[in-house]
């Protein structure tokens, strides 16, 4: 009698129909709808007042248009005109120089004042300083510049009068190239440093007191404590303040326009001033849009570089 082996039966997994995702409950759907309704005004505002104007400027930079005649397609001719215009190139140089001076001075002053105010001081006096330093930011830049134009006047300005009390000769603030740039930077920083000051005060309050106490036990006091403890822990706030400060500085307009009107010569003429003059005085909207697009690219490039460098210098707790 022979033994016959029965071959094993192959078993295949039973295929099941894909699971149908459960419908979210009515309460969850209502929450999503409510969130969408709250976000809608912001999204619509960004699209209408930011995305559409940027796209319109890019398109307009490819045309010749003076408002009176019909637009004529120009291709890259406007950009070629921009790169060959010495005034535009000087304005970019002035804007970059202004950005470096203004942002560096603004951050240093704001940081020193924030550390000072955050020290041992009565609460009421601390509130007074916070309000006083932030107050210039809520004022109109044009009105401040008008007042500062009289204060920096070489002949009867208060600034030169104060310098004369200590034996310093009158400085031609608004009539010399170096003096005009210095005056524009000082007026801008005086108005803008309050924003960075409040950011630094908030950042200092978020640093645990135990860290400073531990540093004091290790012998770190004064400047050493701030360099090796405060600044590393404050680096995220420094990043935000520098990004906002650089973006605002690259778009400066009111201070140089009112104080010096871009002069003497073109020493304080900025990119936004060139955009204004090209568009609304010369009616060359295509060329002005090309300058605006280049400024936008510059701002995006500088901001991207900041975030790239922040990977090495910014420390998160």
C-alpha positions in Angstrom: 0.0 0.0 0.0 1.5 3.2 -1.1 1.3 6.5 0.9 0.2 9.4 -1.2 1.0 12.9 0.0 -1.6 15.5 -0.4 -0.1 18.8 -1.6 -0.7 21.7 0.8 -3.5 24.0 -0.2 -2.4 27.5 -0.8 -4.3 30.0 1.3 -4.7 33.5 0.0 -5.6 36.4 2.2 -9.2 37.4 1.9 -9.4 40.8 0.3 -11.4 43.2 2.2 -13.0 46.3 0.8 -11.2 49.5 1.8 -12.4 51.0 5.0 -14.7 54.0 4.5 -13.4 56.8 6.6 -15.9 57.8 9.2 -17.6 61.1 8.7 -16.5 63.7 11.3 -19.2 64.5 13.8 -21.3 67.5 13.2 -19.6 69.4 16.0 -16.1 68.9 14.4 -17.5 70.0 11.0 -18.9 73.1 12.7 -15.6 73.9 14.3 -13.8 73.7 11.0 -16.4 75.9 9.3 -16.1 78.4 12.1 -12.3 78.4 11.8 -12.5 78.9 8.0 -14.9 81.9 8.5 -12.5 83.5 10.9 -9.5 83.0 8.6 -11.4 84.1 5.5 -11.0 87.9 6.0 -7.3 87.6 6.6 -6.8 85.3 3.6 -8.9 87.6 1.3 -7.0 90.6 2.6 -3.6 89.0 1.9 -4.7 87.9 -1.6 -6.3 91.3 -2.5 -3.7 93.7 -1.0 -0.5 91.6 -1.2 -0.6 88.8 -3.8 -2.5 90.7 -6.5 -0.4 93.9 -6.3 2.8 91.9 -6.4 1.6 89.9 -9.5 0.4 93.2 -11.1 3.8 94.9 -10.5 5.6 91.9 -12.1 3.3 92.1 -15.1 3.5 95.9 -15.4 7.3 95.8 -15.3 7.1 94.2 -18.7 5.3 97.1 -20.3 5.8 100.7 -21.1 2.9 102.7 -19.6 2.4 106.4 -18.7 -1.3 106.2 -17.7 -2.3 108.3 -20.7 -1.5 106.0 -23.6 -2.2 102.3 -23.8 0.4 99.9 -22.3 3.0 98.7 -24.8 4.8 95.4 -24.3 8.5 96.0 -23.6 9.8 92.6 -22.4 13.0 93.0 -20.3 13.7 96.5 -21.6 12.6 98.2 -18.4 15.1 96.0 -16.4 17.8 96.9 -18.8 17.0 100.6 -18.3 17.1 100.1 -14.5 20.6 98.5 -14.6 21.9 101.3 -16.8 20.5 104.1 -14.7 23.2 105.4 -12.3 20.6 107.1 -10.1 18.9 103.7 -9.5 22.2 102.0 -8.7 23.2 104.8 -6.3 19.8 104.5 -4.6 20.4 100.8 -4.0 23.8 101.5 -2.6 22.4 104.2 -0.3 19.5 101.9 0.8 21.9 99.1 1.7 24.2 101.5 3.6 21.2 102.9 5.4 20.0 99.4 6.3 23.3 98.4 7.9 23.7 101.6 9.9 20.1 102.0 11.0 19.4 98.3 11.9 22.7 97.9 13.8 22.2 101.1 15.8 18.5 100.3 16.4 19.2 96.8 17.8 22.1 98.0 20.0 20.1 100.9 21.5 17.0 98.8 22.0 18.9 95.9 23.6 20.9 98.1 26.0 17.7 100.0 27.1 15.8 96.7 27.5 18.4 95.2 29.7 18.6 98.5 31.8 14.8 98.8 32.2 14.5 95.1 33.0 16.9 95.4 35.9 16.1 96.5 39.4 13.6 99.3 38.9 10.2 100.1 40.4 7.3 98.7 38.3 5.7 102.1 37.8 9.0 103.6 36.5 9.4 100.6 34.2 6.0 101.2 32.7 6.8 104.9 32.1 10.0 104.0 30.2 8.2 101.4 28.1 5.5 103.9 27.1 8.0 106.7 26.4 10.2 104.5 24.2 7.3 103.1 22.3 5.4 106.4 21.8 7.4 107.7 18.8 6.4 104.6 16.8 2.8 105.5 16.8 3.4 109.0 15.4 3.5 109.8 11.7 7.0 109.5 10.2 6.3 112.6 8.0 5.3 114.8 10.9 8.4 113.7 13.0 10.6 114.4 10.0 9.3 117.9 9.6 10.1 118.7 13.3 13.5 117.0 13.1 14.3 119.1 10.0 14.2 122.2 12.1 16.1 120.6 15.0 18.9 119.6 12.7 19.1 122.9 10.9 22.7 124.1 10.7 22.0 127.8 11.6 19.2 127.8 14.3 18.7 124.1 15.1 18.6 122.9 18.7 21.1 120.0 17.9 23.9 122.4 16.9 23.0 124.7 19.8 23.5 121.8 22.2 26.8 120.9 20.5 27.9 124.5 20.8 27.5 124.3 24.5 30.4 121.8 24.7 32.5 123.6 22.1 31.7 121.7 19.0 31.3 123.7 15.8 28.0 123.7 13.9 27.6 120.5 11.9 26.1 120.8 8.4 23.6 117.9 9.1 21.3 118.4 6.1 23.7 120.0 3.6 26.6 117.6 3.5 26.6 114.0 2.3 27.8 112.3 5.5 25.8 114.6 7.7 22.6 114.1 5.8 22.9 110.3 6.0 23.7 110.5 9.7 20.6 112.7 10.3 18.3 110.4 8.4 19.7 107.4 10.3 19.3 109.1 13.7 15.7 110.2 13.0 14.7 106.8 11.7 16.3 105.0 14.7 14.7 107.4 17.2 11.3 106.5 15.9 11.7 102.8 15.2 13.8 101.4 18.1 10.7 101.2 20.4 9.4 98.1 18.5 12.7 96.2 19.0 12.8 97.5 22.6 9.4 95.9 23.4 10.5 92.6 21.7 13.6 92.5 23.8 11.8 93.3 27.0 9.4 90.4 26.3 12.3 88.1 25.5 14.2 89.0 28.7 11.1 88.3 30.8 10.9 84.8 29.2 14.5 83.9 30.4 14.2 81.8 33.6 15.7 83.6 36.6 17.4 80.3 37.6 19.7 80.6 34.6 21.1 83.9 35.7 21.4 82.7 39.3 23.3 79.7 38.1 25.6 81.9 36.0 26.2 84.2 39.0 27.2 81.2 41.1 29.7 80.3 38.4 31.2 83.8 38.6 29.6 85.3 35.5 28.6 88.9 36.2 28.1 92.1 34.3 29.0 92.1 30.7 30.2 88.5 30.7 26.8 87.3 31.9 25.0 89.2 29.2 27.4 88.0 26.4 27.4 84.3 27.4 24.0 83.8 28.9 21.5 86.6 28.0 22.4 86.9 24.3 22.3 83.2 23.4 18.9 82.8 25.2 17.7 86.0 23.5 18.8 84.9 20.0 15.3 84.0 18.7 14.1 87.4 19.7 17.1 89.0 18.0 16.3 87.1 14.8 12.8 88.4 14.8 13.9 92.0 15.5 16.6 91.9 12.9 14.3 90.5 10.2 11.6 93.1 10.8 14.1 95.9 11.1 15.9 95.0 7.8 12.6 94.7 5.9 11.5 98.1 7.2 14.8 99.8 6.6 15.0 98.6 3.0 11.6 100.4 2.4 12.5 103.7 4.1 10.9 106.7 2.4 9.4 109.4 4.6 12.6 110.4 6.5 14.9 111.0 3.6 12.1 112.5 1.5 11.1 115.1 4.1 14.5 115.8 5.6 16.8 116.0 2.5 14.6 115.2 -0.5 17.3 112.7 -1.5 20.1 115.3 -1.3 22.6 116.7 -1.3 23.0 115.3 -4.7 21.8 111.7 -4.5 23.5 110.9 -1.2 20.3 110.0 0.6 18.1 109.0 -2.3 16.6 105.5 -1.5 15.0 102.9 -3.7 11.4 103.7 -2.7 12.1 107.4 -3.4 13.2 106.4 -6.9 10.0 104.3 -7.3 7.9 107.3 -6.3 9.7 109.8 -8.5 9.7 107.4 -11.5 6.0 106.5 -11.2 4.3 109.7 -10.1 6.6 112.4 -11.3 7.9 111.0 -14.6 4.8 108.7 -15.3 7.1 105.7 -16.1 5.1 103.1 -14.3 6.7 100.2 -16.1 10.2 101.2 -15.0 9.0 102.0 -11.5 7.5 98.5 -11.3 10.8 97.0 -12.4 12.6 98.8 -9.6 9.9 97.6 -7.2 10.3 94.0 -8.3 14.1 94.2 -7.9 13.6 95.6 -4.4 11.2 92.8 -3.6 13.8 90.2 -4.7 16.4 91.9 -2.6 14.2 91.8 0.5 13.5 88.1 -0.1 17.1 87.3 -0.6 18.3 89.1 2.5 15.5 87.5 4.6 16.3 84.1 3.3 20.0 84.6 4.1 19.1 85.6 7.7 17.1 82.5 8.2 19.9 80.4 6.7 22.5 81.9 9.1 20.1 81.6 12.0 20.6 77.8 12.0 24.1 78.4 13.3 23.6 81.4 15.6 20.0 81.1 17.0 19.6 78.8 20.0 16.1 77.7 21.1 15.5 76.6 24.7 
